[in-house]
Amino acid sequence: MKVVVPDEYKYLYVTDDEHPIVKIPAPVLYEKAVDVERVTKRHQMLADNMQRIMRAARGVGLAAPQIGVSERLIVVAPENRPTVIFNPKVLKAEGSQIGEEGCLSIPGLYGDVDRAEFVEIGGLDRKGRESTWEMDGIAARVALHEIDHLDGILFTEKVDPATLYWQHPSEKNKAE
């Protein structure tokens, strides 16, 4: 789905040193990210930087392409307890939940997406060890949203179009 940003939201679509999250229509957001062959010190620093950027943006998840790095790395932190996963793969998905999503790369746009209620994800932890994580509810939603980013898929491709609406993120945070 092509997103047309209303004029009153365009100021949110800046990417610079102060606002490092890449916004649509940046090509990196639509590309399949490459696997991380080996977790190095650079990758650990990247994961730390992603956590900092995510917190500053008041996000609950972030994928490396959202900061312009086309590598398979996500940070999931729905309850402010970050989980870093390199090369995440969904091993199992069960159930269904419909819930509202937004995206730090499409600020101001929100809508309902149907996602699995429970997921088991395989990948590498921040030390490069093979691991699995089980997540349900909001954590499963966030993980699946971020894994989609690694495949060049934005939530707007899975959203129920009838539920889409624009709201300034600052107003949204006040309402929650």
Backbone as a chain_set.jsonl record, in Angstrom:
{"seq": "MKVVVPDEYKYLYVTDDEHPIVKIPAPVLYEKAVDVERVTKRHQMLADNMQRIMRAARGVGLAAPQIGVSERLIVVAPENRPTVIFNPKVLKAEGSQIGEEGCLSIPGLYGDVDRAEFVEIGGLDRKGRESTWEMDGIAARVALHEIDHLDGILFTEKVDPATLYWQHPSEKNKAE", "coords": {"N": [[0.85, -1.183, 0.0], [0.652, 2.124, -0.933], [1.702, 4.919, 0.832], [0.533, 8.094, 1.434], [1.727, 10.903, 2.795], [0.142, 13.208, 4.836], [0.299, 16.798, 4.618], [0.508, 18.087, 7.15], [1.902, 16.274, 8.663], [4.371, 15.922, 7.596], [6.658, 17.075, 8.711], [7.506, 15.239, 10.539], [8.906, 13.408, 9.12], [11.671, 13.544, 8.832], [15.062, 12.63, 8.557], [17.958, 12.637, 10.278], [20.954, 13.499, 12.162], [19.838, 14.044, 14.644], [17.395, 12.819, 14.447], [17.502, 9.796, 13.853], [16.073, 7.628, 12.778], [15.098, 5.955, 9.894], [12.802, 6.954, 7.441], [9.798, 6.266, 5.487], [9.961, 7.189, 2.074], [12.328, 5.567, 2.024], [14.602, 3.467, 0.34], [15.907, 1.307, 1.708], [14.068, 0.335, 3.498], [12.427, -1.308, 2.077], [13.821, -3.464, 1.242], [15.188, -6.819, 1.369], [16.901, -7.747, 4.182], [20.325, -8.678, 4.861], [21.763, -11.723, 6.166], [23.436, -11.923, 9.339], [26.601, -12.962, 9.507], [28.428, -13.531, 11.548], [28.343, -12.607, 14.902], [29.755, -9.697, 15.877], [31.865, -7.342, 17.649], [31.166, -4.896, 16.528], [28.524, -5.426, 15.788], [27.362, -5.81, 18.303], [27.668, -3.25, 19.329], [26.05, -1.92, 17.526], [23.556, -3.042, 18.207], [23.293, -2.0, 20.817], [23.174, 0.724, 20.198], [20.834, 0.757, 18.697], [18.962, 0.148, 20.693], [19.153, 2.434, 22.28], [18.303, 4.422, 20.456], [15.699, 3.502, 19.926], [14.494, 3.738, 22.465], [14.683, 6.528, 22.831], [12.946, 7.336, 20.86], [10.606, 6.464, 21.865], [9.755, 3.902, 21.246], [8.794, 0.397, 20.892], [10.055, -1.556, 19.629], [12.58, -2.251, 17.158], [14.103, -2.502, 13.993], [17.131, -3.233, 12.274], [17.233, -2.198, 9.532], [15.7, 0.091, 9.85], [17.373, 1.989, 10.806], [18.963, 2.362, 8.722], [20.659, 0.213, 8.21], [21.174, -2.647, 6.503], [20.902, -5.337, 7.698], [20.154, -8.419, 9.387], [18.814, -7.908, 12.181], [17.072, -7.402, 15.15], [15.467, -5.521, 17.768], [13.464, -6.078, 20.482], [11.246, -4.76, 22.735], [8.786, -4.643, 24.432], [7.998, -4.301, 27.08], [9.869, -2.664, 28.138], [12.073, -4.246, 28.522], [14.645, -5.071, 26.834], [15.135, -7.356, 24.129], [17.524, -8.722, 22.117], [17.919, -9.909, 18.888], [19.618, -11.653, 16.455], [19.43, -12.531, 13.036], [16.67, -13.456, 13.11], [14.171, -16.009, 12.99], [10.941, -17.201, 12.425], [9.86, -19.914, 14.083], [7.619, -21.158, 15.005], [4.207, -20.333, 14.988], [1.227, -19.435, 16.499], [-2.314, -19.172, 17.008], [-4.267, -16.098, 17.055], [-4.345, -12.573, 17.002], [-5.788, -9.408, 16.962], [-4.679, -6.191, 16.704], [-3.764, -2.764, 17.341], [-1.27, -1.122, 15.449], [1.628, 0.885, 14.913], [4.37, 2.617, 13.398], [7.761, 3.432, 13.681], [9.027, 4.258, 11.401], [7.03, 5.212, 9.866], [5.77, 7.602, 10.971], [2.923, 8.658, 12.814], [0.883, 7.285, 11.535], [-1.569, 4.813, 12.041], [-3.063, 1.585, 12.594], [-5.108, -1.434, 12.518], [-3.769, -4.705, 12.777], [-3.654, -8.143, 12.043], [-2.067, -10.581, 13.832], [-0.032, -13.389, 14.91], [-0.779, -14.898, 18.066], [1.025, -16.233, 19.651], [4.496, -16.874, 19.384], [7.407, -18.732, 18.454], [10.711, -18.039, 18.224], [13.703, -18.423, 16.486], [17.238, -17.806, 16.495], [20.243, -15.834, 16.747], [21.731, -14.907, 19.821], [22.953, -11.931, 21.552], [25.56, -12.601, 21.96], [26.163, -14.262, 19.942], [25.287, -16.858, 20.086], [23.299, -19.703, 19.236], [19.862, -19.521, 19.828], [16.524, -19.741, 21.242], [13.419, -18.048, 21.488], [10.406, -17.604, 23.22], [7.409, -15.955, 22.746], [4.493, -14.08, 23.573], [1.321, -12.404, 23.067], [1.677, -8.901, 23.174], [4.477, -8.865, 22.891], [4.92, -10.886, 20.977], [3.585, -9.703, 18.825], [5.17, -7.383, 18.393], [7.675, -8.547, 17.792], [7.065, -9.946, 15.395], [6.328, -7.813, 13.74], [8.796, -6.456, 13.587], [10.426, -8.444, 12.418], [9.174, -8.594, 9.947], [10.08, -6.133, 8.896], [12.722, -6.822, 8.315], [12.389, -8.279, 6.058], [11.615, -6.451, 4.241], [8.999, -5.643, 4.474], [6.332, -3.592, 5.346], [4.073, -2.528, 7.97], [1.85, -1.483, 6.783], [1.281, -3.09, 4.652], [-0.049, -5.188, 5.703], [-2.114, -4.305, 7.203], [-5.551, -3.729, 8.17], [-7.172, -1.876, 5.955], [-9.423, -0.298, 6.462], [-9.161, 0.516, 9.053], [-7.14, 2.34, 9.275], [-5.659, 5.388, 10.408], [-4.618, 8.792, 10.937], [-2.654, 10.345, 13.424], [-1.059, 12.657, 15.512], [1.991, 11.611, 16.966], [2.677, 12.631, 19.531], [0.213, 13.362, 20.612], [-1.002, 10.873, 20.635], [0.553, 9.486, 22.533], [-0.203, 10.901, 24.81], [-2.842, 10.123, 25.032], [-2.686, 7.478, 25.736]], "CA": [[0.0, 0.0, 0.0], [1.403, 3.378, -0.989], [1.277, 5.851, 1.865], [0.683, 9.514, 1.12], [1.822, 11.59, 4.08], [-0.51, 14.521, 4.839], [1.231, 17.918, 4.823], [0.71, 18.416, 8.568], [2.753, 15.244, 9.283], [5.644, 15.823, 6.881], [7.774, 17.475, 9.572], [7.937, 14.039, 11.263], [9.592, 12.522, 8.182], [13.057, 13.981, 8.704], [16.085, 11.714, 9.06], [19.235, 13.339, 10.431], [21.641, 13.055, 13.381], [18.924, 14.169, 15.78], [16.275, 11.916, 14.165], [18.202, 8.796, 13.041], [15.228, 6.571, 12.219], [14.814, 6.111, 8.477], [11.36, 7.037, 7.169], [9.376, 5.983, 4.116], [10.062, 6.043, 1.174], [13.726, 5.13, 1.914], [14.693, 2.136, -0.277], [16.346, 0.257, 2.648], [12.892, -0.193, 4.192], [11.717, -2.232, 1.188], [14.779, -4.489, 0.831], [15.417, -7.951, 2.262], [18.183, -7.555, 4.875], [21.233, -9.828, 4.769], [22.089, -12.405, 7.412], [24.659, -11.603, 10.076], [27.39, -14.204, 9.465], [29.03, -13.73, 12.864], [28.103, -11.444, 15.756], [31.027, -9.08, 16.227], [31.786, -6.169, 18.533], [30.415, -3.876, 15.784], [27.105, -5.783, 15.886], [26.932, -5.549, 19.674], [27.529, -1.793, 19.452], [24.862, -1.584, 16.744], [22.395, -3.409, 19.029], [23.206, -1.008, 21.896], [22.74, 1.973, 19.586], [19.422, 0.596, 18.345], [18.172, 0.25, 21.925], [19.143, 3.854, 22.659], [17.46, 5.132, 19.489], [14.327, 3.054, 20.141], [13.994, 4.367, 23.704], [14.535, 7.97, 22.595], [11.766, 7.52, 20.006], [9.479, 5.889, 22.595], [9.308, 2.717, 20.53], [8.825, -0.887, 21.596], [10.821, -2.455, 18.785], [13.315, -1.586, 16.08], [14.864, -3.382, 13.115], [18.316, -2.541, 11.755], [16.97, -1.357, 8.359], [15.099, 1.363, 10.255], [18.44, 2.973, 11.014], [19.751, 2.369, 7.503], [21.585, -0.921, 8.169], [20.448, -3.765, 5.908], [21.33, -6.59, 8.313], [19.055, -9.064, 10.098], [18.936, -7.65, 13.62], [15.926, -6.705, 15.731], [15.366, -5.31, 19.203], [12.069, -6.148, 20.903], [11.203, -4.313, 24.136], [7.448, -4.135, 24.726], [7.854, -3.945, 28.497], [11.122, -1.993, 28.476], [13.132, -5.24, 28.746], [15.018, -5.359, 25.452], [15.645, -8.625, 23.642], [18.252, -8.527, 20.868], [17.947, -11.162, 18.126], [20.24, -11.619, 15.139], [18.912, -13.543, 12.107], [15.472, -14.097, 13.661], [13.294, -16.816, 12.131], [9.764, -17.701, 13.119], [9.849, -21.371, 14.085], [6.248, -21.581, 15.284], [3.26, -19.234, 15.206], [-0.08, -20.004, 16.843], [-3.361, -18.256, 17.444], [-4.489, -14.865, 16.314], [-4.716, -11.379, 17.773], [-5.898, -8.195, 16.161], [-4.32, -5.062, 17.541], [-3.293, -1.563, 16.666], [0.161, -0.944, 15.258], [2.184, 2.053, 14.263], [5.741, 2.306, 12.995], [8.662, 4.579, 13.801], [9.393, 4.668, 10.046], [5.83, 5.831, 9.274], [5.198, 8.254, 12.147], [1.61, 9.276, 12.761], [-0.116, 6.412, 10.919], [-1.9, 3.679, 12.897], [-4.15, 0.741, 12.112], [-5.199, -2.781, 13.087], [-3.104, -5.789, 12.057], [-3.845, -9.479, 12.608], [-0.782, -11.269, 14.03], [-0.097, -14.575, 15.766], [-0.814, -14.642, 19.515], [2.217, -16.847, 20.234], [5.551, -17.233, 18.429], [8.71, -19.204, 18.885], [11.663, -17.45, 17.289], [15.081, -18.887, 16.574], [18.216, -16.837, 16.004], [21.457, -15.688, 17.538], [21.679, -13.882, 20.878], [23.961, -10.887, 21.341], [26.902, -13.2, 22.017], [26.317, -15.095, 18.764], [24.873, -18.239, 20.368], [21.964, -20.114, 18.776], [18.892, -19.454, 20.921], [15.115, -19.615, 20.875], [12.639, -17.196, 22.376], [8.959, -17.75, 23.129], [6.761, -14.669, 23.03], [3.067, -14.035, 23.303], [0.707, -11.091, 23.197], [2.327, -7.727, 22.56], [5.853, -9.213, 22.51], [4.821, -11.605, 19.702], [3.217, -8.697, 17.821], [6.334, -6.533, 18.107], [8.692, -9.366, 17.116], [6.631, -10.208, 14.019], [6.413, -6.518, 13.039], [10.211, -6.178, 13.315], [10.911, -9.432, 11.448], [8.676, -8.125, 8.643], [11.009, -5.096, 8.412], [13.916, -7.468, 7.759], [12.015, -8.803, 4.754], [11.159, -5.335, 3.422], [7.535, -5.557, 4.582], [5.856, -2.613, 6.328], [2.771, -2.908, 8.523], [0.802, -1.012, 5.875], [0.968, -4.171, 3.722], [-0.838, -6.198, 6.423], [-3.141, -3.614, 7.972], [-6.923, -3.619, 7.675], [-7.203, -0.481, 5.483], [-10.56, 0.421, 7.044], [-8.829, 0.974, 10.404], [-6.029, 3.307, 9.233], [-5.93, 6.785, 10.742], [-3.455, 9.629, 11.262], [-2.689, 11.081, 14.685], [0.29, 13.052, 15.916], [2.489, 10.722, 18.006], [2.643, 13.268, 20.861], [-1.175, 13.25, 21.068], [-1.238, 9.447, 20.88], [1.189, 9.158, 23.823], [-1.011, 11.495, 25.886], [-4.098, 9.387, 25.142], [-2.45, 6.119, 26.258]], "C": [[0.893, 1.243, 0.0], [0.82, 4.34, 0.04], [1.551, 7.272, 1.394], [0.619, 10.261, 2.449], [1.133, 12.953, 3.978], [0.509, 15.626, 5.178], [1.525, 18.187, 6.288], [1.562, 17.387, 9.318], [4.148, 15.182, 8.664], [6.844, 16.222, 7.73], [8.316, 16.284, 10.372], [8.833, 13.141, 10.409], [11.011, 12.989, 7.851], [13.964, 12.891, 9.255], [17.395, 12.487, 9.079], [19.88, 12.851, 11.728], [20.735, 13.082, 14.599], [17.731, 13.205, 15.67], [16.792, 10.784, 13.268], [17.334, 7.688, 12.434], [14.853, 6.912, 10.782], [13.304, 6.057, 8.264], [11.068, 6.631, 5.726], [9.582, 7.261, 3.304], [11.504, 5.517, 1.002], [13.805, 3.701, 1.362], [15.071, 1.021, 0.696], [15.167, -0.381, 3.376], [12.144, -1.247, 3.373], [12.614, -3.377, 0.701], [14.829, -5.623, 1.847], [16.815, -7.771, 2.86], [19.013, -8.837, 4.795], [21.496, -10.416, 6.15], [23.373, -11.855, 8.027], [25.444, -12.914, 10.159], [27.952, -14.554, 10.842], [28.793, -12.464, 13.667], [29.456, -10.933, 16.254], [30.795, -7.937, 17.21], [30.979, -5.057, 17.853], [28.914, -4.161, 15.889], [26.566, -5.528, 17.294], [26.754, -4.048, 19.905], [26.312, -1.303, 18.678], [23.599, -1.882, 17.552], [22.204, -2.414, 20.175], [22.68, 0.321, 21.364], [21.257, 1.902, 19.213], [18.531, 0.714, 19.578], [18.054, 1.709, 22.366], [18.193, 4.644, 21.757], [15.99, 4.784, 19.711], [13.721, 3.716, 21.379], [13.748, 5.856, 23.502], [13.287, 8.267, 21.764], [10.489, 6.991, 20.655], [8.867, 4.701, 21.868], [9.381, 1.479, 21.393], [9.56, -1.948, 20.781], [11.506, -1.662, 17.696], [14.079, -2.653, 15.304], [16.005, -2.57, 12.497], [18.044, -1.717, 10.484], [16.361, 0.006, 8.706], [16.133, 2.404, 10.652], [19.436, 2.903, 9.855], [20.741, 1.233, 7.356], [20.818, -2.149, 7.681], [21.013, -5.099, 6.384], [20.191, -7.1, 9.188], [19.288, -8.997, 11.61], [17.692, -6.904, 14.06], [16.135, -6.536, 17.229], [13.878, -5.264, 19.519], [12.03, -5.782, 22.383], [9.819, -3.79, 24.504], [7.235, -3.745, 26.18], [9.152, -3.363, 29.023], [12.222, -2.963, 28.911], [13.586, -5.698, 27.37], [15.576, -6.764, 25.234], [16.265, -8.343, 22.279], [18.329, -9.874, 20.16], [18.564, -10.903, 16.755], [19.675, -12.772, 14.314], [17.652, -14.236, 12.631], [14.67, -14.841, 12.597], [12.127, -17.292, 12.981], [9.749, -19.218, 12.96], [8.435, -21.915, 14.268], [5.414, -20.322, 15.509], [1.887, -19.857, 15.423], [-1.045, -18.902, 17.251], [-3.428, -17.002, 16.6], [-4.854, -13.749, 17.288], [-4.777, -10.2, 16.81], [-5.613, -7.043, 17.096], [-3.766, -3.919, 16.723], [-1.773, -1.537, 16.596], [0.428, 0.419, 14.65], [3.6, 1.673, 13.904], [6.582, 3.568, 13.088], [9.126, 5.08, 12.437], [8.218, 5.255, 9.269], [5.123, 6.588, 10.402], [3.838, 8.902, 11.876], [0.523, 8.399, 12.181], [-0.305, 5.157, 11.781], [-3.033, 2.88, 12.28], [-4.05, -0.658, 12.688], [-4.572, -3.824, 12.159], [-3.385, -7.095, 12.804], [-2.492, -10.175, 12.651], [-1.022, -12.512, 14.878], [-0.081, -14.151, 17.236], [0.458, -15.153, 20.199], [3.213, -17.145, 19.117], [6.741, -17.835, 19.153], [9.675, -18.738, 17.798], [13.045, -18.028, 17.551], [16.013, -17.817, 16.024], [19.452, -16.858, 16.877], [21.256, -14.627, 18.606], [22.824, -12.895, 20.66], [25.39, -11.39, 21.481], [27.14, -14.153, 20.842], [25.933, -16.546, 18.961], [23.476, -18.501, 19.807], [21.027, -20.14, 19.978], [17.481, -19.489, 20.357], [14.427, -18.761, 21.932], [11.171, -17.513, 22.148], [8.335, -16.433, 23.557], [5.273, -14.801, 22.76], [2.563, -12.613, 23.472], [1.476, -10.003, 22.472], [3.763, -8.042, 22.136], [5.868, -9.955, 21.172], [4.511, -10.624, 18.577], [4.432, -7.875, 17.415], [7.398, -7.328, 17.346], [8.314, -9.609, 15.654], [6.696, -8.944, 13.168], [7.868, -6.242, 12.644], [10.807, -7.173, 12.318], [10.41, -9.072, 10.045], [9.609, -7.058, 8.063], [12.229, -5.727, 7.75], [13.653, -8.057, 6.383], [11.467, -7.715, 3.834], [9.655, -5.144, 3.425], [7.167, -4.569, 5.683], [4.454, -3.01, 6.8], [1.625, -2.488, 7.615], [0.432, -2.065, 4.834], [0.081, -5.238, 4.373], [-2.027, -5.594, 7.172], [-4.521, -3.761, 7.332], [-7.083, -2.156, 7.248], [-8.331, 0.346, 6.095], [-10.232, 1.008, 8.416], [-7.724, 2.035, 10.422], [-6.483, 4.712, 9.608], [-4.612, 7.488, 11.078], [-3.689, 10.321, 12.599], [-1.253, 11.437, 15.038], [0.76, 12.166, 17.061], [2.442, 11.329, 19.402], [1.225, 13.202, 21.438], [-1.517, 11.813, 21.419], [-0.678, 9.044, 22.235], [0.382, 9.727, 24.994], [-2.283, 10.682, 26.124], [-3.9, 8.007, 25.791], [-2.107, 6.083, 27.704]], "O": [[1.781, 1.38, 0.842], [-0.391, 4.546, 0.108], [2.67, 7.603, 1.003], [-0.403, 10.252, 3.136], [1.496, 13.766, 3.128], [1.456, 15.401, 5.932], [2.665, 18.485, 6.643], [1.907, 17.601, 10.481], [5.014, 14.462, 9.162], [7.95, 15.744, 7.481], [9.458, 16.316, 10.831], [9.452, 12.213, 10.929], [11.479, 12.84, 6.722], [13.673, 12.298, 10.294], [17.883, 12.936, 8.042], [19.403, 11.889, 12.33], [20.853, 12.236, 15.486], [17.136, 12.826, 16.679], [16.555, 10.799, 12.06], [17.834, 6.888, 11.643], [14.36, 8.001, 10.49], [12.617, 5.214, 8.839], [11.947, 6.646, 4.865], [9.379, 8.347, 3.847], [11.851, 5.062, -0.088], [13.128, 2.812, 1.879], [14.606, -0.107, 0.535], [15.264, -1.523, 3.824], [11.325, -1.99, 3.912], [12.209, -4.164, -0.154], [14.55, -5.425, 3.029], [17.797, -7.655, 2.127], [18.472, -9.936, 4.677], [21.459, -9.715, 7.161], [24.269, -11.388, 7.325], [25.003, -13.866, 10.804], [27.952, -15.715, 11.25], [29.018, -11.362, 13.167], [30.191, -11.633, 16.949], [29.657, -7.617, 17.55], [30.205, -4.358, 18.508], [28.12, -3.236, 16.062], [25.431, -5.076, 17.451], [25.819, -3.622, 20.583], [25.622, -0.382, 19.116], [22.676, -1.068, 17.582], [21.075, -2.025, 20.472], [21.844, 0.966, 21.997], [20.518, 2.87, 19.392], [17.46, 1.315, 19.512], [16.983, 2.158, 22.774], [17.381, 5.434, 22.238], [15.131, 5.666, 19.688], [12.587, 4.194, 21.349], [12.73, 6.388, 23.944], [12.65, 9.306, 21.935], [9.414, 7.063, 20.061], [7.652, 4.507, 21.863], [9.953, 1.497, 22.483], [9.669, -3.1, 21.201], [11.088, -0.559, 17.347], [14.63, -3.588, 15.885], [15.86, -1.377, 12.232], [18.583, -0.617, 10.366], [16.494, 0.961, 7.94], [15.801, 3.578, 10.817], [20.586, 3.322, 9.979], [21.587, 1.273, 6.463], [19.917, -2.635, 8.365], [21.532, -5.888, 5.595], [19.368, -6.322, 9.671], [19.872, -9.895, 12.216], [17.294, -5.913, 13.448], [16.869, -7.291, 17.867], [13.124, -4.509, 18.905], [12.702, -6.415, 23.197], [9.68, -2.618, 24.852], [6.362, -2.929, 26.474], [9.5, -3.536, 30.191], [13.179, -2.57, 29.578], [12.991, -6.608, 26.792], [16.362, -7.281, 26.027], [15.611, -7.793, 21.394], [18.752, -10.867, 20.752], [18.097, -10.052, 15.997], [19.466, -13.866, 14.837], [17.567, -15.463, 12.604], [14.511, -14.374, 11.469], [12.308, -17.733, 14.116], [9.639, -19.738, 11.85], [8.093, -22.983, 13.76], [5.867, -19.368, 16.142], [1.439, -20.694, 14.639], [-0.652, -17.854, 17.763], [-2.749, -16.864, 15.583], [-5.575, -13.96, 18.262], [-3.909, -10.033, 15.953], [-6.228, -6.925, 18.156], [-3.356, -4.085, 15.574], [-1.084, -1.884, 17.556], [-0.415, 1.013, 13.978], [3.996, 0.522, 14.086], [6.172, 4.637, 12.635], [9.576, 6.221, 12.328], [8.386, 5.739, 8.15], [3.992, 6.251, 10.753], [3.631, 9.584, 10.872], [-0.657, 8.724, 12.314], [0.666, 4.523, 12.195], [-3.858, 3.416, 11.54], [-3.032, -1.027, 13.274], [-4.801, -3.833, 10.949], [-3.357, -7.141, 14.034], [-1.843, -10.34, 11.618], [-2.081, -12.669, 15.486], [0.557, -13.162, 17.598], [0.91, -14.585, 21.193], [2.833, -17.607, 18.041], [7.039, -17.498, 20.299], [9.479, -19.008, 16.613], [13.494, -18.11, 18.694], [15.614, -17.013, 15.181], [19.672, -17.792, 17.648], [20.681, -13.572, 18.339], [23.575, -13.014, 19.693], [26.333, -10.671, 21.152], [28.196, -14.78, 20.756], [26.216, -17.383, 18.104], [22.589, -17.651, 19.885], [21.355, -20.71, 21.019], [17.267, -19.295, 19.161], [14.805, -18.758, 23.104], [10.739, -17.674, 21.006], [8.686, -15.869, 24.593], [4.843, -15.521, 21.859], [3.278, -11.734, 23.954], [1.872, -10.158, 21.317], [4.221, -7.53, 21.115], [6.723, -9.691, 20.327], [5.103, -10.702, 17.501], [4.693, -7.692, 16.226], [7.957, -6.836, 16.365], [9.162, -9.489, 14.77], [7.079, -9.003, 11.999], [8.145, -5.844, 11.512], [11.606, -6.788, 11.464], [11.141, -9.228, 9.067], [9.898, -7.077, 6.867], [12.716, -5.224, 6.737], [14.59, -8.307, 5.624], [10.918, -8.014, 2.774], [9.094, -4.558, 2.499], [7.632, -4.691, 6.816], [3.742, -3.74, 6.111], [0.544, -3.074, 7.671], [-0.615, -1.957, 4.195], [-0.475, -6.091, 3.682], [-2.854, -6.327, 7.714], [-4.644, -3.899, 6.115], [-7.126, -1.277, 8.108], [-8.202, 1.563, 6.231], [-10.939, 1.896, 8.894], [-7.408, 2.572, 11.483], [-7.546, 5.17, 9.188], [-3.628, 6.85, 11.453], [-4.781, 10.82, 12.872], [-0.344, 10.622, 14.884], [0.025, 11.976, 18.031], [2.191, 10.611, 20.37], [1.064, 13.003, 22.642], [-2.237, 11.559, 22.385], [-1.34, 8.347, 23.003], [0.296, 9.101, 26.05], [-2.75, 10.559, 27.256], [-4.847, 7.438, 26.334], [-1.887, 5.007, 28.26]]}, "num_chains": 1, "name": "protein.A"}
